[in-house]
Amino acid sequence: MTLAQTQVAPLVFPTLKDKVVLVTGAGSGIGRAGAMAMARHGAQVVVTDLDPAKAAKVVDDLGDEGVSAASAGLDVTDDQAVADEIDKIVKTYGRIDVLHSHAGYQIEGNLEQVPVEGMDMSWRLNVRSHFIAARATVGHMRAQGGGSIIITSSNSGVQYDREMIAYATTKHAVIAMTRQMAADYAKDNIRFNALCPGFIDTPFNAGFETQMGGRDQLENYVARTIPMGRWGTTDEMADSILFLASDMSTFMTGHALVIDGGECI
Ligand code: NAI
């Protein structure tokens, strides 16, 4: 058979129809783009954020496209609120297939510059909150036969940044935790993968912009230090989120998926 005679099935992205998804920190940036992409691919998405108005705006914007979703205010540092939200989702929709635990925190500085409270808050948001959310979710996923948990780390979890001790340390730690959970729950068909973005132009980089000395300096830094010479887009992150959430990645667990234009090479 020649190559021309070979029947190639059209590439169809697996639908997320009937999948129930919770995204935290989804009112802006990467979380918002991923939540919108999953909803557009048929998932029932619960968009949550510390700021309920931002979460509601995402749902409104999806509504303008004819796509439905639900929103709620949720502070991921409130353990009880996180557990209650997950239980409410299972009660309302009967299951939870995907948890994208995304909200995080960045404080710049080296060992002497970062206040102890800044280190504590980094641990609280970048590690502990993912532990709490995953802990509240796995029992439901085991009972239903599996699920996908996506935890946002950073490429700062696989490399060392200058004067970002609290961020780099906690983003490394959460990859270790993700891999440990992946090993423990693989037998239950619950997949855990870490999403590791590089420079994505969202409000999250405001602190780093200040540290760099302003927007022009930041743009210059990105152009010089990212091998691809540019920022990544939130849509490029959403593509990876879709991949990790869907049946495109059913044999993939314990992975740190780095999407950073080559920065950490
Ligand atoms: P963003 O600033 O666009 O959105 C973050 C959202 O999280 C905001 O809507 C904010 O209200 C919400 N949030 C803040 N504290 C919260 C809390 N306690 N509970 C619930 N929601 C809360 O940020 P973006 O770009 O989406 O980044 C957020 C995550 O992505 C963080 O985990 C960060 O470490 C990671 N990341 C971002 C990169 C970037 O260049 N934008 C690069 C690498 C990682």
Boltz pocket constraint, residues with backbone or C-beta under 6 A from the ligand:
constraints:
  - pocket:
      binder: B
      contacts: [[A, 24], [A, 25], [A, 26], [A, 27], [A, 28], [A, 29], [A, 30], [A, 31], [A, 32], [A, 48], [A, 49], [A, 50], [A, 51], [A, 54], [A, 74], [A, 75], [A, 76], [A, 77], [A, 102], [A, 103], [A, 104], [A, 105], [A, 106], [A, 125], [A, 152], [A, 153], [A, 154], [A, 155], [A, 195], [A, 196], [A, 197], [A, 198], [A, 199], [A, 200], [A, 201], [A, 202], [A, 203], [A, 204], [A, 205]]
      max_distance: 6.0
